[in-house]
Amino acid sequence: MLRVNITIPVYNEECRLKASLPTLHQFLSEHCRFKFEVVIADNASTDRTLEVARCFSETHPAVRAAHLDEKGRGTALKKVGSQSSA
């Protein structure tokens, strides 16, 4: 079965993530015709972004958090893409 990967590179997005992750997950659950995975790619955030992403992923199996030690959207997309089964 086809699987869709949605990778979201983030840097210090603790507040936005708390509001947007439930909205995104609900939308995909209701409207996506395929299985999906959402990967929150934390680009060396200095706030609680990674903690928020991990906490959400504990109760939502289609969501996972990935941590990168360096900033960069391209690096995040490349790393997560190479690890995805989608």
C-alpha positions as CSV (number, residue, x, y, z in Angstrom):
1,M,0.0,0.0,0.0
2,L,1.2,3.5,-0.8
3,R,2.4,5.5,2.1
4,V,2.9,9.3,2.3
5,N,5.7,11.0,4.2
6,I,5.2,14.5,5.5
7,T,8.4,15.9,6.9
8,I,8.3,19.1,8.8
9,P,11.7,20.7,9.6
10,V,11.4,22.9,12.7
11,Y,13.6,25.2,14.7
12,N,12.3,26.6,18.0
13,E,8.7,26.0,17.2
14,E,7.5,24.8,20.6
15,C,4.4,27.0,20.7
16,R,3.3,26.6,17.1
17,L,3.8,22.8,17.2
18,K,1.5,22.4,20.2
19,A,-1.3,24.0,18.1
20,S,-0.5,22.8,14.6
21,L,0.3,19.1,15.2
22,P,-3.2,18.1,16.4
23,T,-4.8,20.1,13.5
24,L,-2.5,18.5,10.9
25,H,-3.0,15.0,12.3
26,Q,-6.8,15.4,12.3
27,F,-6.8,16.7,8.8
28,L,-4.7,13.9,7.4
29,S,-6.7,11.2,9.3
30,E,-9.9,12.5,7.8
31,H,-8.8,13.4,4.3
32,C,-5.7,11.4,3.3
33,R,-6.6,8.3,1.2
34,F,-3.2,6.7,2.0
35,K,-1.4,5.7,5.1
36,F,0.8,8.5,6.2
37,E,3.7,9.3,8.5
38,V,4.4,12.8,9.9
39,V,8.0,13.4,10.9
40,I,8.9,16.4,12.9
41,A,12.6,17.0,12.1
42,D,14.0,19.1,14.9
43,N,16.9,21.2,13.7
44,A,18.9,21.7,16.9
45,S,16.2,23.7,18.7
46,T,17.0,25.3,21.9
47,D,13.5,25.3,23.3
48,R,11.1,22.4,24.1
49,T,10.3,21.7,20.4
50,L,11.7,18.2,20.5
51,E,9.9,17.3,23.7
52,V,6.6,18.6,22.3
53,A,7.1,16.5,19.2
54,R,8.0,13.3,21.1
55,C,5.1,13.8,23.5
56,F,2.6,14.0,20.6
57,S,4.2,11.0,18.9
58,E,3.7,8.8,22.0
59,T,-0.1,8.9,21.5
60,H,-0.1,9.1,17.7
61,P,1.7,6.2,16.0
62,A,1.7,7.9,12.6
63,V,3.9,10.7,14.0
64,R,7.5,10.6,15.0
65,A,10.2,13.0,16.1
66,A,13.7,13.1,14.7
67,H,16.5,15.2,16.1
68,L,19.3,16.7,14.1
69,D,22.4,18.3,15.7
70,E,22.7,20.9,13.0
71,K,20.3,23.4,11.4
72,G,19.2,23.2,7.8
73,R,15.9,22.3,6.1
74,G,17.7,20.5,3.3
75,T,19.7,18.4,5.7
76,A,16.6,17.5,7.6
77,L,14.7,16.5,4.5
78,K,17.6,14.4,3.2
79,K,18.1,12.6,6.5
80,V,14.5,11.9,7.2
81,G,13.8,10.9,3.6
82,S,16.6,8.4,3.6
83,Q,15.2,6.8,6.7
84,S,11.6,6.7,5.5
85,S,9.7,3.7,4.2
86,A,7.3,6.0,2.4
